[in-house]
Amino acid sequence: MAFPTSIENAEFFGVAYNNLSTTLSQEASASATTIYVASTTNFTAPGWGTCEDEVFSYTGLTSGSFTGCVRGADNTTAAIHASGKAVSLTFPAIMWTRIVAELIATQTKLGITGAFNFVGKTGDETIAGVKTLSSDPIFSTGGIVTQINTVTLTNKRITKRVATIASSAAPTPDSDITDIYTVTALAEAATFGAPTGTPTVGQMLLIRIKDNGTARALAFNAIYRAGTDVILPTTTVISKTMYALFIYNVADSKWDLAEVVGGI
């Protein structure tokens, strides 16, 4: 059982292919671990095959043989098979058992007891006798959170995305990946460039600045906009931390200054 520590590959469960069969090119003894056939085209390894009443597993393929065979697999009996007998791709009971076991392990890990169904775009899809996801403790009462649905989140913490540089004459945040832009040891006059990326309405960008022990002049691209109550800083305070909080105004395509705190 792989889940939940890892994910099984498709071959573990068996790869399906309709009407796939070949024939023995020579007799297969009851103990043969290599079974010779006319062709193994479209068979995949590892896999399972059936010849008459016997199921066998195999680990490898050549163009004309199954190799690494385990005979009498899945509670069948190894037998002699004459040349020309059909060998078919099969879906033995063990494959179905593996799928069921993985599904049960998945449900157990999710903490779901009882039947399971999916949440559609418009809410819980309810089927008679099947428990909806919203009644399970792992899911919110509003359903699964997706990129576009509306769900109220409670008791959640979002870790801020932080980008850090030591110094630059043209520090430029990337608004697509940054919530807090930190300059740790500014060693020259700096003009903050227009943030790259595609900001969204009301998006916040916190810029934190500290010089390297010498006050440094500060300037800002015209996309940064200040009002009369709070003005853009023009210099650092020696060896002190400064914060400048901007909010994106989508109507004017500006990063509006909301607050400046310096001398920390």
C-alpha positions in Angstrom: 0.0 0.0 0.0 1.6 3.3 -1.1 -1.0 5.9 -0.1 -0.7 8.3 1.8 3.2 8.3 1.8 3.4 8.0 -2.0 1.3 7.5 -5.1 1.2 4.2 -7.0 1.9 4.2 -10.7 -0.7 3.0 -13.2 1.0 -0.4 -13.7 0.4 -1.3 -10.1 -3.4 -1.3 -10.8 -3.1 -2.7 -14.3 -3.2 -0.9 -17.7 -6.4 -1.7 -19.7 -6.4 -2.4 -23.4 -9.5 -3.9 -25.1 -9.3 -7.2 -26.9 -5.6 -7.6 -26.4 -4.2 -11.2 -26.9 -1.4 -13.2 -28.4 -0.5 -16.9 -28.8 2.2 -19.1 -27.3 5.0 -19.6 -29.8 6.2 -22.7 -27.9 5.0 -24.9 -25.1 5.1 -23.3 -21.6 5.9 -25.7 -18.8 4.3 -25.2 -15.4 7.5 -23.8 -13.9 8.7 -21.6 -16.8 9.5 -18.1 -15.8 9.8 -16.9 -19.4 6.7 -17.4 -21.6 7.4 -17.2 -25.3 4.6 -15.7 -27.5 4.0 -14.5 -31.1 4.0 -10.8 -30.0 3.9 -8.6 -26.9 2.7 -5.4 -28.8 0.5 -3.2 -26.6 1.2 -5.2 -23.5 2.9 -3.2 -20.7 5.2 -4.3 -17.9 4.8 -5.2 -15.2 1.5 -6.8 -15.9 -0.8 -9.9 -15.7 -1.7 -12.4 -18.3 -4.1 -15.3 -18.6 -3.5 -18.6 -20.4 -6.4 -21.1 -20.2 -7.3 -21.2 -16.5 -4.0 -19.9 -15.2 -3.2 -16.3 -14.3 0.5 -15.3 -14.3 2.3 -12.1 -13.5 5.3 -10.8 -15.3 7.9 -8.1 -14.7 9.4 -7.5 -18.1 8.8 -7.9 -21.9 10.7 -8.6 -25.0 9.2 -8.5 -28.4 8.4 -12.2 -28.2 8.3 -13.1 -24.5 7.0 -12.3 -21.0 9.9 -12.4 -18.5 10.0 -12.6 -14.7 6.8 -14.6 -14.7 5.2 -15.8 -11.5 3.1 -18.8 -12.3 -0.2 -19.8 -10.8 -0.8 -16.2 -9.5 -3.9 -14.9 -7.8 -5.1 -18.2 -6.5 -4.8 -20.1 -9.8 -2.8 -23.2 -10.6 0.3 -23.3 -12.7 -0.1 -25.7 -15.7 1.5 -26.8 -18.9 0.2 -24.8 -22.0 0.6 -26.1 -25.5 2.1 -23.9 -28.3 -0.7 -21.9 -30.0 -2.8 -21.4 -26.9 -4.1 -17.9 -26.4 -2.5 -15.5 -23.9 -4.7 -12.6 -23.0 -4.4 -9.3 -21.1 -6.5 -9.9 -18.1 -7.9 -7.9 -15.1 -7.5 -10.4 -12.3 -9.1 -10.1 -8.9 -5.9 -8.8 -7.3 -6.1 -5.6 -9.5 -9.6 -4.9 -8.3 -8.5 -5.6 -4.7 -5.6 -3.1 -5.0 -7.9 -0.4 -6.3 -10.4 -0.9 -3.5 -7.7 -1.0 -0.8 -6.2 2.3 -2.1 -9.7 4.0 -2.1 -10.3 2.8 1.5 -6.9 4.1 2.5 -7.6 7.5 0.8 -10.9 7.8 2.6 -9.4 6.8 5.9 -6.6 9.4 5.5 -9.2 12.1 4.6 -11.2 11.2 7.8 -14.3 10.4 5.9 -16.6 7.7 7.3 -19.3 6.4 5.1 -20.0 7.0 1.4 -18.3 9.7 -0.6 -19.3 12.0 -3.4 -17.9 15.0 -5.2 -18.9 18.7 -4.9 -20.1 20.2 -8.2 -19.7 23.8 -9.3 -23.0 24.8 -7.9 -22.7 23.1 -4.5 -23.0 19.6 -3.1 -24.3 17.0 -5.4 -26.6 14.8 -3.4 -27.4 11.2 -4.3 -30.0 9.2 -2.4 -28.2 7.3 0.4 -24.9 9.0 -0.2 -23.4 11.4 2.4 -22.6 14.8 1.0 -19.2 16.3 1.5 -20.5 19.3 3.5 -21.5 16.9 6.3 -17.9 15.6 6.6 -15.7 17.4 9.1 -12.8 17.8 6.6 -14.9 20.0 4.3 -16.3 23.4 5.1 -20.1 24.0 5.1 -19.7 25.9 1.9 -18.0 23.0 0.1 -14.6 22.6 -1.3 -12.5 25.8 -1.9 -11.8 26.3 -5.6 -10.3 29.1 -7.5 -13.7 30.7 -8.3 -16.3 29.7 -5.8 -17.4 31.8 -2.8 -16.5 30.3 0.5 -16.0 32.0 3.9 -12.8 30.8 5.6 -12.4 30.9 9.4 -9.4 30.0 11.6 -7.0 30.1 8.7 -3.6 31.8 8.4 -2.1 33.0 5.2 1.7 33.1 5.2 2.9 36.3 3.5 5.1 36.0 0.4 8.4 37.7 1.1 11.0 38.9 -1.4 14.3 40.1 0.1 17.3 42.0 -1.4 20.3 43.6 0.3 20.7 46.7 -1.8 19.8 48.0 -5.3 19.7 51.4 -7.1 16.4 50.3 -8.7 14.6 47.9 -6.3 11.5 46.5 -8.2 9.0 44.2 -6.5 7.1 41.6 -8.4 3.4 42.0 -7.3 2.5 38.5 -8.6 4.7 36.7 -6.0 5.3 39.4 -3.3 3.4 40.7 -0.3 6.4 42.0 1.6 9.4 43.5 -0.2 12.4 43.9 2.1 15.6 45.8 1.5 17.9 44.9 4.3 21.1 47.0 3.8 20.6 49.8 1.3 24.0 51.0 0.3 23.1 53.6 -2.4 20.4 56.0 -3.4 17.4 54.0 -4.6 14.5 54.7 -6.9 11.8 52.0 -6.5 10.6 50.8 -9.9 7.0 50.1 -10.9 6.1 46.7 -9.6 6.0 44.0 -12.2 3.1 41.5 -12.6 -0.6 41.9 -12.7 -1.9 43.3 -9.4 -5.5 43.0 -8.4 -7.9 45.5 -6.9 -7.1 46.2 -3.3 -3.9 44.2 -3.3 -1.5 45.3 -0.7 2.3 45.7 -0.9 4.4 46.3 2.2 7.9 47.7 1.5 10.4 47.4 4.4 13.6 49.4 4.1 16.8 49.6 6.2 20.1 51.2 5.2 23.6 49.9 5.8 24.5 52.6 8.4 24.3 55.6 6.1 21.2 57.5 5.3 20.2 56.9 1.7 18.0 59.0 -0.6 14.7 57.4 -1.7 12.5 58.0 -4.8 9.6 56.2 -6.3 8.3 55.6 -9.8 5.2 57.6 -10.7 3.0 54.5 -10.3 3.4 55.0 -6.5 1.1 57.7 -5.4 0.7 59.6 -2.1 -2.0 61.9 -0.8 -1.7 65.0 1.4 -2.0 63.0 4.7 0.8 60.6 4.1 3.8 61.4 1.9 6.3 59.3 0.2 9.6 59.0 2.2 12.6 60.7 0.6 15.4 59.3 2.8 16.1 56.5 5.2 16.8 57.0 8.9 20.3 55.8 9.7 20.2 52.1 10.8 16.4 52.3 11.4 13.7 50.2 9.8 11.0 51.9 7.7 7.7 50.5 6.5 5.6 51.8 3.6 2.3 50.2 2.9 0.7 50.5 -0.6 -2.7 49.5 -1.9 -3.4 49.0 -5.6 -6.0 51.3 -7.0 -7.2 49.4 -10.1 -9.3 52.4 -11.3 -6.3 54.6 -11.6 -3.6 52.0 -12.1 -1.7 53.3 -9.1 -0.1 51.9 -5.9 -1.6 54.3 -3.4 0.4 55.0 -0.2 -1.7 54.2 2.9 0.9 54.4 5.7 4.5 55.1 6.4 6.2 54.2 9.7 9.9 55.0 10.2 12.6 55.2 12.8 12.0 51.7 14.2 
